[in-house]
Amino acid sequence: MDGDGEMTSATRLSFSDYERMSVQTRNAAVYRQKPTPEYALDHNKMRRLLVRFMEARAFSKKQIAAGLTGSDATRLQRAQEKLAADRPRLIALADKLCKEYTEAKSYGAHKEWLKHAAGEIENVDTQLRMQEENFPAVVLGVIYRSYCCGDNSVEVGNALSMKPPFVRQLLARLKKTWNQIQAEDAAPTAAGRLRKTPLKRLVAERAESAKWFANLTPEKREARKARDRIASSIARENARRTKALNTVGG
């Protein structure tokens, strides 16, 4: 309201304009033909996929098949450290390729050669991007925007400063890694029994657990002992009640 008691609109819209307006609802995921993957809606599955995805980038298939022990946080940090160790080599390689590309372009090299060289530089740049410290957060951002917000690869790329082909490639790699996890979980066991865990892996897991328990404070140790005593007492009481019911039923 102005000083004369008249109403003015900052957007230059009147009530008559508002009456003629209509509302359109955008189907954010209209471009996607396939259903949303289950890991995009489950934090535990997403964390498992993220850890395995980073390990696949850092270690060989043989090392992954042998079993990488530790908690999810430990495994993720180990993979990031392994990737970071290779970063200086990739930076030197990128500098070398960029120098060759610049010199060849100044000498009038063929367009096909320049296109091929630019592709190699882009591949090295992609590897460097995947070795950044915050790359796990970038992966989670791609999953969230692609499946939870329904953005396409162009919109995701603009939001995260990435090229759309890299977004699509990243989603394809995540899907491939998730399919591998599902295949491992569904693998049949020998003679109907659980698969045996290698002795080396059991020893490593036991050492990891012992190290974790040794770092606990006395207060936390007492709290865990008290919780174990309560759990044991509840289990004994449940067993007693079950036995009593079976006796009465018999």
C-alpha positions in Angstrom: 0.0 0.0 0.0 1.3 3.4 -0.9 0.7 6.7 0.9 -2.5 7.3 -1.0 -4.0 4.0 0.1 -3.6 2.3 -3.3 -2.1 -1.1 -3.8 0.9 -1.6 -6.1 2.6 -5.0 -7.0 6.3 -5.4 -7.0 6.0 -8.1 -9.7 3.7 -5.9 -11.9 0.9 -8.6 -11.6 -2.7 -7.6 -10.9 -5.6 -9.7 -9.6 -6.9 -10.1 -13.1 -3.6 -11.5 -14.2 -3.6 -13.9 -11.3 -7.1 -15.1 -12.2 -6.0 -16.0 -15.8 -2.9 -18.0 -14.5 -2.8 -21.8 -14.4 -0.7 -24.2 -12.4 1.4 -26.8 -14.2 3.0 -29.7 -12.2 6.3 -30.9 -13.6 7.0 -34.6 -13.5 10.6 -34.5 -12.5 11.5 -38.0 -13.5 9.5 -38.1 -16.8 12.8 -38.7 -18.7 13.7 -41.8 -16.7 12.2 -45.0 -18.0 13.6 -47.4 -15.4 12.5 -47.5 -11.7 14.5 -45.9 -8.9 17.2 -48.3 -7.6 16.8 -49.5 -4.1 20.1 -48.2 -2.9 18.9 -44.6 -3.6 16.2 -45.0 -0.9 18.1 -46.9 1.7 21.0 -45.2 3.6 22.6 -48.5 4.6 22.6 -49.9 1.0 23.9 -46.5 -0.3 26.8 -46.5 2.2 27.7 -50.1 1.3 27.6 -49.2 -2.4 29.7 -46.1 -1.9 32.4 -47.9 0.0 32.5 -50.7 -2.6 32.5 -48.2 -5.5 35.5 -46.3 -4.1 37.4 -49.6 -3.4 36.7 -50.7 -7.0 38.4 -47.4 -8.2 41.4 -47.9 -5.8 42.1 -51.7 -5.7 42.3 -54.6 -8.1 39.6 -57.2 -8.5 41.9 -59.8 -6.8 42.4 -57.6 -3.8 38.6 -57.0 -3.5 37.9 -60.7 -3.9 40.4 -61.5 -1.1 38.4 -59.3 1.2 39.1 -55.8 2.6 38.6 -55.8 6.3 37.5 -53.0 8.6 34.5 -50.8 9.2 32.9 -48.9 6.4 34.7 -45.7 7.5 38.0 -47.5 7.6 37.6 -49.1 4.2 36.5 -45.7 2.7 39.5 -43.9 4.2 41.8 -46.7 2.9 40.5 -46.4 -0.6 40.8 -42.6 -0.6 44.4 -42.8 0.6 45.2 -45.3 -2.1 43.7 -43.0 -4.8 45.5 -40.0 -3.4 48.9 -41.7 -3.6 48.5 -41.9 -7.4 47.5 -38.2 -7.7 51.0 -36.8 -8.3 51.6 -39.2 -11.2 48.3 -38.2 -12.9 49.0 -34.5 -12.4 52.4 -34.8 -14.1 50.7 -36.8 -16.9 48.0 -34.2 -17.4 50.6 -31.4 -17.6 52.6 -33.4 -20.2 49.5 -34.1 -22.3 48.4 -30.4 -22.1 51.8 -29.2 -23.2 51.9 -31.6 -26.1 48.3 -30.5 -27.1 49.2 -26.8 -27.0 52.4 -27.3 -29.1 50.7 -29.5 -31.6 47.8 -27.0 -32.0 50.2 -24.1 -32.5 52.0 -26.1 -35.3 48.7 -26.8 -37.0 48.2 -30.5 -36.1 45.4 -32.5 -37.7 41.9 -32.0 -36.1 41.5 -35.8 -35.5 44.7 -35.9 -33.6 43.7 -32.9 -31.5 40.4 -34.5 -30.8 42.0 -37.7 -29.6 44.5 -35.8 -27.5 41.7 -33.8 -25.9 39.9 -37.0 -25.1 43.0 -38.4 -23.3 43.3 -35.2 -21.3 39.7 -35.4 -20.3 40.1 -39.0 -19.2 43.0 -38.0 -16.9 41.0 -35.1 -15.6 38.2 -37.4 -14.8 40.5 -39.7 -12.8 41.8 -36.7 -10.9 38.3 -35.7 -10.1 37.6 -39.1 -8.7 40.6 -38.8 -6.4 39.5 -35.6 -4.8 38.9 -35.7 -1.0 35.3 -34.8 -1.3 34.5 -37.1 -4.2 32.3 -39.5 -2.1 30.2 -36.5 -1.3 30.0 -35.8 -5.0 28.8 -39.4 -5.7 26.1 -39.0 -3.0 25.1 -35.7 -4.6 24.7 -37.3 -8.0 22.6 -40.2 -6.6 20.4 -37.7 -4.6 19.8 -35.3 -7.5 19.3 -38.0 -10.1 16.9 -40.3 -8.2 15.5 -38.3 -5.3 15.1 -34.9 -7.0 14.5 -36.4 -10.5 17.1 -34.1 -12.2 18.5 -35.1 -15.6 22.2 -35.3 -16.3 22.4 -31.7 -17.5 20.8 -30.4 -14.4 22.9 -32.5 -12.2 26.1 -31.5 -14.0 25.2 -27.8 -13.7 24.6 -28.1 -10.0 27.8 -30.1 -9.3 30.1 -28.5 -11.9 30.3 -31.7 -13.9 29.8 -32.6 -17.6 26.5 -34.5 -18.4 28.4 -37.5 -20.0 30.4 -37.9 -16.8 27.2 -37.9 -14.7 25.7 -40.6 -16.9 28.9 -42.6 -16.8 29.1 -42.3 -13.0 25.5 -43.6 -12.7 26.3 -46.5 -15.0 29.3 -47.5 -12.9 27.3 -47.3 -9.7 24.7 -49.6 -11.3 27.3 -52.0 -12.4 28.9 -52.1 -8.9 25.5 -52.6 -7.3 24.8 -55.5 -9.6 28.1 -57.1 -8.6 27.1 -56.8 -4.9 23.7 -58.3 -5.6 25.3 -61.2 -7.5 27.7 -61.9 -4.6 24.9 -61.9 -2.1 22.9 -64.3 -4.2 25.8 -66.7 -4.9 24.9 -70.3 -3.9 26.6 -72.0 -1.0 28.4 -75.3 -1.2 26.1 -78.2 0.0 23.7 -75.7 1.5 26.2 -74.5 4.0 27.5 -71.0 4.6 30.6 -70.0 2.7 33.8 -70.4 4.8 35.6 -67.1 5.6 39.3 -67.3 4.9 41.5 -67.7 8.0 43.5 -64.6 7.0 40.4 -62.5 6.9 39.2 -63.8 10.3 42.5 -63.0 11.9 42.5 -59.5 10.5 38.9 -58.9 11.6 39.8 -60.2 15.1 42.8 -57.9 15.3 40.7 -55.0 14.1 38.1 -55.7 16.8 40.8 -56.0 19.5 42.3 -52.7 18.5 38.9 -51.0 18.6 38.1 -52.5 22.0 41.5 -51.4 23.4 40.8 -47.8 22.5 37.5 -47.7 24.5 37.5 -45.7 27.7 36.9 -47.5 31.0 33.4 -46.0 31.2 32.4 -47.3 27.8 33.8 -50.7 28.7 31.7 -50.9 31.8 28.6 -49.7 29.9 29.1 -52.4 27.3 29.5 -55.1 30.0 26.4 -53.9 31.7 24.5 -54.0 28.4 25.8 -57.6 27.8 24.6 -58.7 31.3 21.2 -57.3 30.7 21.0 -59.0 27.2 22.1 -62.3 28.8 19.5 -61.9 31.5 16.7 -61.2 29.0 17.8 -64.2 26.9 17.7 -66.6 30.0 14.3 -65.3 31.0 12.9 -65.8 27.5 14.3 -69.3 27.4 12.7 -70.1 30.8 9.3 -68.8 29.6 9.6 -70.8 26.4 10.4 -74.0 28.3 7.5 -73.4 30.7 5.1 -72.9 27.9 6.3 -76.0 26.1 5.9 -78.0 29.4 2.3 -76.7 29.9 1.5 -77.4 26.2 2.8 -80.9 26.5 
